[in-house]
Amino acid sequence: MNITLDTLLLRRSVRSFDGRPLVAADQDALEAVLAEAGPGPFGATPRIRLLDAAQAGLGDTDRAPTRIGAYGVVSGARAWLVGAIGKSPDACADFGYVFESILLEATARGLGTCWLGGTFSRGAAARAVGLAEGELLPAISPVGYPADRRTLVDAAFRLGAGSDGRKPWRELFFEGEPGRPLPASGLGDWAGIFEAVRRAPSASNRQPWRLVLDAPGRVRLLFAENRAYNRALDPVRVQELDLGIAMRHLAEACAATGRTGAWARLGEDAAKPAAPFAYHATWLGDA
């Protein structure tokens, strides 16, 4: 299924589900996407499984959503996406890039999902995915059919996490160098591409990335790291997951507008002034 700009712009985190198990067509479609999921932009390939309560060995199906998606944050979910990845310097960015592709495919099918990085039982999830030595378990997501109404816990959590807010355009997108805001006018399809990135989910909605348009089709990704927050779940790098998610949104938005390109890490771009941010990667694509 092709990801459209509408998919990228309209996706939202869903924590309240109606309790139905996935129908066969949706489960088969997600399994097909998982089978085809490739490596992230830095070369690592996550190991992601679609699990229901019985497969996960978590016992009673009515209680399993609470046990794996702990602390009452998620209700009514009957299936979960659980992933692991081998430890490497860019493991979390690669995981974010690939895992978000699965969630976007689910969104395109009308399914609800939600990134969970801290509010879940890591022990239960590790057992469910068979976490091996040398692997990280960065995040999981429920997947299913959104409930007609959110639970009170869901609504409160969404408000507390700032899920409906995003940083303004002028703080995220620059022209030529950080600090020079990129005008939203005169960009053609690139305005929609950047907006699709602006809408990308991030932990506590902190959006720890900046994009610099250096030339038509050439975009630098910079890292606005909050070191304490990024490493709070050590060894998982929470904000580096966010970098991978943003990278996936840009790649998918370009594809949705008929553009080709790829992410690369370039020494010449790493040497450019970027303070107070750090260089992370460059998108090399069509104008």
C-alpha positions as CSV (number, residue, x, y, z in Angstrom):
1,M,0.0,0.0,0.0
2,N,1.4,3.4,-1.0
3,I,1.8,6.0,1.7
4,T,0.2,9.3,0.8
5,L,0.8,12.8,2.1
6,D,-2.6,12.5,3.8
7,T,-1.4,9.4,5.6
8,L,1.6,11.4,6.9
9,L,-0.4,14.5,7.8
10,L,-3.4,12.8,9.4
11,R,-1.8,10.0,11.5
12,R,-2.2,10.3,15.2
13,S,-1.4,8.3,18.3
14,V,-4.2,6.0,19.4
15,R,-4.3,4.6,22.9
16,S,-8.0,3.6,23.1
17,F,-9.0,0.6,21.0
18,D,-12.4,-1.1,20.6
19,G,-11.2,-4.6,21.7
20,R,-11.6,-6.4,18.4
21,P,-8.8,-8.7,17.2
22,L,-7.3,-7.9,13.8
23,V,-9.3,-9.4,10.9
24,A,-7.4,-11.8,8.7
25,A,-6.9,-9.3,5.8
26,D,-5.3,-6.6,8.1
27,Q,-3.1,-9.2,9.9
28,D,-1.9,-10.7,6.6
29,A,-1.2,-7.2,5.2
30,L,0.9,-6.3,8.2
31,E,2.8,-9.6,8.1
32,A,3.6,-8.9,4.5
33,V,4.9,-5.5,5.3
34,L,7.0,-6.9,8.1
35,A,8.5,-9.5,5.8
36,E,9.6,-6.8,3.3
37,A,10.9,-4.3,5.9
38,G,14.5,-3.6,5.0
39,P,17.4,-2.0,6.9
40,G,17.4,1.6,8.1
41,P,19.5,4.3,6.4
42,F,22.6,3.4,8.5
43,G,22.4,-0.3,7.7
44,A,20.8,-2.1,10.7
45,T,17.6,-4.1,10.3
46,P,15.2,-4.4,13.2
47,R,13.5,-7.7,14.1
48,I,9.8,-6.8,14.4
49,R,7.0,-9.2,15.3
50,L,3.2,-8.8,15.2
51,L,1.9,-10.6,18.3
52,D,-1.4,-11.3,19.9
53,A,-1.7,-12.3,23.5
54,A,-1.6,-16.0,22.8
55,Q,1.5,-15.7,20.6
56,A,3.2,-13.6,23.2
57,G,2.6,-16.1,26.0
58,L,0.9,-13.5,28.1
59,G,-2.1,-15.6,29.1
60,D,-5.6,-14.1,29.2
61,T,-6.3,-12.0,26.2
62,D,-8.4,-9.5,28.1
63,R,-5.5,-8.9,30.6
64,A,-2.6,-9.1,28.2
65,P,-2.9,-5.5,26.8
66,T,-2.5,-4.2,30.3
67,R,0.4,-6.4,31.1
68,I,2.5,-5.6,28.0
69,G,1.3,-2.0,27.5
70,A,1.6,-1.3,31.2
71,Y,0.4,1.5,33.5
72,G,-3.1,1.7,32.0
73,V,-1.9,4.0,29.2
74,V,-3.4,1.7,26.5
75,S,-6.9,0.1,26.6
76,G,-8.6,-2.5,24.4
77,A,-5.6,-3.4,22.2
78,R,-5.5,-7.1,21.1
79,A,-2.4,-7.0,19.0
80,W,1.1,-5.5,19.4
81,L,4.1,-4.7,17.3
82,V,7.2,-5.5,19.2
83,G,10.7,-5.0,17.9
84,A,14.4,-5.5,18.7
85,I,17.6,-4.4,17.1
86,G,21.3,-5.2,17.6
87,K,23.3,-2.6,19.4
88,S,25.2,-0.2,17.2
89,P,25.9,3.5,17.2
90,D,22.9,4.2,14.9
91,A,20.7,1.4,16.1
92,C,17.9,3.6,17.5
93,A,17.7,5.9,14.4
94,D,17.5,2.8,12.2
95,F,14.8,1.3,14.4
96,G,12.8,4.5,14.3
97,Y,13.0,4.6,10.6
98,V,11.9,1.1,10.0
99,F,9.3,0.8,12.8
100,E,7.6,4.0,11.7
101,S,7.2,2.6,8.2
102,I,5.2,-0.3,9.7
103,L,3.0,2.1,11.7
104,L,2.4,4.3,8.6
105,E,1.2,1.2,6.7
106,A,-1.1,0.4,9.5
107,T,-2.4,4.0,9.5
108,A,-3.1,3.7,5.7
109,R,-5.3,0.7,6.4
110,G,-7.3,2.6,9.0
111,L,-5.6,1.0,12.0
112,G,-4.6,2.8,15.1
113,T,-1.0,2.7,16.6
114,C,1.0,4.5,19.2
115,W,4.7,4.7,19.9
116,L,5.5,3.5,23.4
117,G,9.1,3.9,24.6
118,G,8.8,4.0,28.3
119,T,5.2,3.2,29.4
120,F,5.3,-0.6,28.9
121,S,6.5,-3.7,30.6
122,R,10.0,-4.3,29.1
123,G,10.2,-7.7,30.7
124,A,7.0,-8.9,29.1
125,A,7.9,-7.4,25.8
126,A,11.4,-8.8,25.9
127,R,10.0,-12.3,26.5
128,A,7.4,-11.9,23.8
129,V,10.0,-11.0,21.1
130,G,12.7,-13.3,22.4
131,L,15.2,-10.6,23.1
132,A,18.7,-11.8,22.6
133,E,22.0,-10.8,24.2
134,G,23.3,-7.7,22.4
135,E,19.9,-6.5,21.3
136,L,17.9,-3.4,22.3
137,L,14.2,-3.2,22.7
138,P,13.6,0.4,21.9
139,A,9.8,0.6,21.6
140,I,6.5,-1.2,21.0
141,S,3.1,-0.2,19.6
142,P,-0.4,-1.5,20.0
143,V,-2.2,-2.0,16.7
144,G,-5.9,-2.3,16.2
145,Y,-9.2,-0.5,15.6
146,P,-9.6,2.8,17.4
147,A,-12.4,3.1,19.9
148,D,-15.2,5.6,19.2
149,R,-14.2,7.5,22.4
150,R,-10.9,7.9,24.2
151,T,-10.6,6.7,27.8
152,L,-10.1,9.4,30.4
153,V,-6.5,8.1,31.0
154,D,-5.9,8.3,27.2
155,A,-7.1,11.9,27.1
156,A,-5.1,12.9,30.1
157,F,-2.0,11.3,28.8
158,R,-2.4,12.9,25.4
159,L,-2.8,16.3,27.0
160,G,0.2,15.8,29.3
161,A,2.4,14.6,26.5
162,G,1.5,17.6,24.3
163,S,0.4,15.2,21.6
164,D,-1.6,17.7,19.6
165,G,1.1,20.4,19.6
166,R,4.0,20.9,17.2
167,K,6.8,23.5,17.1
168,P,6.2,26.3,14.7
169,W,7.7,26.1,11.2
170,R,10.2,28.9,11.9
171,E,11.8,26.9,14.7
172,L,12.3,23.7,12.7
173,F,13.2,24.6,9.1
174,F,16.0,26.7,7.9
175,E,17.5,28.0,4.6
176,G,21.2,27.5,4.1
177,E,22.2,27.6,7.8
178,P,20.6,27.2,11.2
179,G,18.9,30.4,12.5
180,R,17.7,31.5,9.0
181,P,14.1,30.5,8.9
182,L,12.9,28.9,5.7
183,P,10.0,30.8,4.1
184,A,7.0,28.5,3.7
185,S,5.9,30.3,0.4
186,G,7.4,29.5,-3.0
187,L,8.4,25.9,-2.0
188,G,5.9,24.1,-4.2
189,D,5.5,20.4,-3.1
190,W,8.4,20.9,-0.6
191,A,6.0,22.8,1.7
192,G,3.9,19.7,2.1
193,I,7.0,17.5,2.5
194,F,8.3,19.6,5.3
195,E,4.9,19.8,6.9
196,A,4.7,16.0,6.8
197,V,8.0,15.9,8.8
198,R,6.7,18.5,11.2
199,R,3.7,16.2,12.0
200,A,6.0,13.2,12.7
201,P,5.6,11.8,16.3
202,S,8.4,12.3,18.8
203,A,8.9,11.4,22.5
204,S,7.0,14.0,24.6
205,N,6.6,15.9,21.3
206,R,10.0,17.5,21.7
207,Q,10.9,17.3,18.0
208,P,14.7,17.1,18.5
209,W,15.6,17.6,14.9
210,R,16.0,20.5,12.5
211,L,16.0,20.6,8.7
212,V,18.2,22.9,6.6
213,L,17.5,23.3,2.9
214,D,20.9,23.8,1.4
215,A,19.9,23.5,-2.3
216,P,16.9,22.2,-4.2
217,G,16.4,18.6,-3.1
218,R,19.3,18.7,-0.7
219,V,18.3,18.8,3.0
220,R,20.5,18.5,6.1
221,L,19.1,16.8,9.2
222,L,20.5,18.3,12.5
223,F,20.1,16.9,16.0
224,A,18.9,19.2,18.8
225,E,19.7,16.7,21.5
226,N,18.6,17.0,25.1
227,R,21.3,14.7,26.5
228,A,19.6,13.9,29.8
229,Y,16.3,13.1,28.2
230,N,17.8,11.2,25.3
231,R,19.7,8.9,27.6
232,A,17.1,8.5,30.4
233,L,16.3,4.9,29.2
234,D,19.9,4.0,28.6
235,P,21.0,2.1,26.5
236,V,18.0,3.1,24.4
237,R,18.5,6.6,22.9
238,V,14.9,7.9,22.9
239,Q,15.5,11.0,20.8
240,E,17.5,9.1,18.2
241,L,14.4,7.1,17.6
242,D,12.8,10.5,16.8
243,L,15.5,11.2,14.2
244,G,14.7,8.0,12.4
245,I,11.0,8.7,12.5
246,A,11.6,12.2,11.0
247,M,13.9,10.7,8.3
248,R,11.2,8.2,7.3
249,H,8.5,10.9,7.1
250,L,10.7,12.9,4.7
251,A,11.5,9.9,2.6
252,E,7.8,8.8,2.4
253,A,6.7,12.4,1.7
254,C,9.2,12.7,-1.2
255,A,8.0,9.4,-2.6
256,A,4.3,10.5,-2.3
257,T,5.1,13.6,-4.4
258,G,7.0,11.6,-7.1
259,R,10.5,12.4,-5.9
260,T,13.4,10.0,-5.5
261,G,16.3,10.3,-3.1
262,A,18.2,8.7,-0.2
263,W,19.7,9.6,3.1
264,A,23.5,9.7,3.4
265,R,26.1,10.8,5.9
266,L,28.5,13.3,4.2
267,G,31.7,14.5,5.6
268,E,31.4,17.8,3.8
269,D,28.1,18.5,5.5
270,A,29.3,17.4,8.9
271,A,32.0,20.1,8.6
272,K,29.5,22.9,8.1
273,P,28.6,25.2,11.0
274,A,25.5,23.9,12.8
275,A,25.8,25.1,16.4
276,P,24.0,24.7,18.7
277,F,22.9,21.5,16.8
278,A,24.9,18.4,15.7
279,Y,24.9,17.2,12.1
280,H,23.2,13.8,11.6
281,A,22.5,13.1,7.9
282,T,21.7,14.6,4.5
283,W,18.8,13.9,2.1
284,L,20.0,13.8,-1.5
285,G,17.0,14.0,-3.8
286,D,15.2,15.5,-6.7
287,A,14.5,19.2,-6.7
